[in-house]
């Protein structure tokens, strides 16, 4: 029987394509990751990756093993799901969503787990395409995305809407007459979703001074990929950004921020997604109810 620890190391490496990143995720050393892969190759009797200087290619045998790992995980998940299908308050629930939604939902999930000690919630922040990939290969049960997915592969329903807002330091005095100049002077605090959020906001805000902005000319003042840190440079007067209103409201220094007040509401539709034709255990109704309550 193949060592499950080695298999997990191999799966993580294939999904991240980087030894150092894999070591960080698994809280290992890079030589430790290499050792696991070598032992797994010895146990299989084949090279699983073809090493190059700082990268690698996956061999045919490596691809077969990766697919075997995914299939085994899906079968194990389905088995445990069958055991507890009718239990409304226990079992594992894996959910993937954006970082901003994860921040909004997580405290409520903790309350559920405190109330029901046998309920295990696995929450991961990921972009839309990664979420759909995780649902397809059985890594997550439910996902929340901002675009309706392919109905041939997924079942989806509208679960709510997420309002986007333009956020400035509280020290700025904003009006539509000086807004364009302030944006150009301040510069943008970027994050992984900023291109999508900014273009969506400018396209739907119905304010001419904003819709006519050339985003290519807005200078970058910083980049942060941690949702809890994005608003910190804004609160210190270093730039502006676009984020969901819930993220701004939950920021600990919210008094040092200013949301641009406009007449229209710019919001994204949120879709709750699962794999097509998959029957979900009873506990997911409780999870869905919590999500709806948090979003509405």
N, C-alpha and C positions, 0 to 999 in steps of 0.2 A: 504494500500500500504506500502510495506517495505521501511524503510528509506534508500535512496541510499548511504548516508555517512556510515551507519553501514555495508551495503553490501560491500562497497569498503574496509572497514577495515577488514571484514571477509575474503574477497578474497585475500588481501595482506598477511594476517596471514597464510592462507592455503598454499600460494605459497612460503612463506619464512620459515614457520615452527618454528618461533621464535618470542616471544612477544617483546623482546627488539629491534630486527632488524625491526620489523613491526612499532614500535613506531618511530624509527629513520627515516624510509622511509616516514612516514606520518606526521612527525614533531609533534608528540604527546608524551604524557607521557605513560608509560606502564600501569598505572592504567586506563588511558583513553581508551586504547585499550581493556582492560578487560571489562570496562563498556559498550563499544559498543557491544561486543560479548554477554554480559549478556542481554542487551536490545533486541538484535536480537533474542536470544533464547527465551526470554519472549514473543516476538511478534509472533514467530513461534510455540511456545508451545512445543518445543522439545530441548533436549541437542544437540548442534551442534558439540561440541568437548568433549572428555573425558580427563579431566585434570589429569596429573601425576606431580610429583615434579617439574621438570624444563622443561617438555615436555608435549605433548598431542597427542591423537589419534583423528582422525576425525570420527564421528559417521556416520551411514548410512544416517541419515537426513542431516548431514553436507555435505556429498558428493553430495546428491541430490540438496542442495541449491547452492553449488559451481557450479555444472553443469548448474543450472538454471541461475546463474549470467553470465556465459560464453555465454550461448545461447541468453540471453537478449542483451548482448553487441554486439554479432554478428548481431542480428536482427536490432539493432539500427544503427550499422555501415552500414549495407546493405541499410537501409532506407535512410540515409543521402547521401550514395554513389549514390543512384538512383536519388535523387534530383539534384545532381550536376555532373552527369556522363559525360556530354558533355562540362562542363566548364573546359577549359585548364589551368586556372590560379588561381583557388580558390578551397578550400576544404582541408580536412585533408589527409596527407600522412604519414603513419607510416612505419618506416624503422629500421631494426635491422642489426648490423654488428659487427665486432671486434672493440676493443678500438682503435687500430691503424688506421683503416679505418674511424672510426667516427671522429677522429682528422683531417684526411685528407679532409673529405667531408664537415665538419660542416660549415666552413667559406663560402663555396659556397652556402650552403642551406640558410644561413643568408642573402646573397645577393639576392637570389630568393625571400625570404620573404619580404625584404625591397622593392623590385620592385613590388611585387604583395601582397598587404596588406591583402587579404582574403585567402592567402595560409598559411596553418598551417602544419609545418613539425615536426613530433615526431621522434626523433632519439635516439635509445638505443644501448648501447654496451653490447654484450652478446656472449657467446661461441656458437659453431655450433649447439649442440644439443638443447640448449635453443631457438635459433633462429627458428629452425624447429618446435619446440613445439609451439612457439608464432604464427607462420604462420598457423599451424593446428587449433588452437583454436580461431583464428581471432583477436589476440591481436596486430598483426602487418600485414601490407599489403605485404611488400617486405622484403627479407632478402638477405644478401650476405654471402655465406659460402665457405669453401675451399674444400669440397668434394661433388661430385654430389649426390643429394638426390634420394630417391626412386621415380622412374617415375610414379608409381601407385598412389602416394600421392601428388607429386609436379610437377610443370612445371619449368624447369630451362634452362638458357642459359649462355654461357661463356661471362662474362662482362669485363674481363681483367686479369692481372697477378700482383702478389705482390712479389717484390724481397726481399729476406731476406739477412741480412748482419751480420757479426761478428764485434762487436763494442768494442773498447778498449779505454783507456785514451790516449790523444794525446801525453803524455810524453813517451809512450812506443815506443821503436825502434823495429819494427817487421820484421822478415824474416822467411822463412820456416825452417831454421836451428834452430832457438831458439823458435819457436812458441809453441811447446808442453810444453816446460819448462815455458814459460811466462803464458800460460793458467793455468797450475797447481799451479804456484806461486801466481797468481792474485786471482783466485777463481771467482765464478759465482754470478752475481746479478740475482736472480730468479724473475719471474713474472708468472701470471696464464698460459701463453702460452709457457713458456720456454721449457718444456719437448718436446713438439711437434716441436717447432722451432729448437731447438738444434739438435735433432736427424735427422730431415729433412735436415738441413744444412750439418751436418757431412756426411750423407749418399750420398749427391749429389754434394758436392763441388769438387770432383775429385782431391783432394790433399791427398796423402797417409798419410802424417803426421797428418792430421785431421781425416781421415776415420778410422785410427787405434787407435784413442783415446778411452779410457774406460771412458765413462761419469760418471760412478759410483764413480770414483776416484777423480773427480773434486770437490773441496770443495765449500761449499756455503758461500758467504760473505754477503748476505743480500737478502731480499724479499720485493717487492713493488707490490701492486695490482692496483695502479693508473698509467695509461699510461703516464701522463705528468711528473711523478716523477721517472720512471724507469732509465732514463739516468743520473739523477743527481749524484748518487753514482759513476757511471762510469766516469763521467766528473771530479770527485774529486779523481780519482785514486784508488778507492776501489774495483774494479773488472771489469769483462767484461760481455757482454750479447749478445743475438741474437734478433734482431727486424727487422721489415720492414724498408727498406731504407727511405721511406717517413717519418717515425717517427723520424729518425735520422736527416734528412734534416730540419725538422720543429722544432727541439729542439733549444731553445734560446741560449744554450751554445755549439752549434755544433762545434765551433772552438776548444773546449777542448776535442773533440772526434776524434778517428781515426778508419776508416773502413778498415778492412783487404782487401787488393787488391789481387784478384785471377783471373785466366783466365775465369773460368766458372761462369755462373749466376745461382744462386739457387732461384727459384721462385715457388710460389703456384698459381694454377689456381683458379680464383674467379668465382663463379656461382651466378647469380642473380636468386632468387627463389621466386615463388608465389604458392599459393594453386592451385592444378590441376583443370583445367577447369574454373577458376575464371576469369571473365571479368573485366579488370582494367579500371577505369575512365580515361578520356583523359589526365588529369594533370600528370599521371604517366609517360607519354612519355617524358615530360619535366624533370622529376626527373631522369629517365633513361639516358637521354642525358647528364645531368650534371655529373652523376656517370662515364659514359664512358669518358667524357672529363677529369675528375680529375684523372682517372686511366691511361690514355694514353697521 
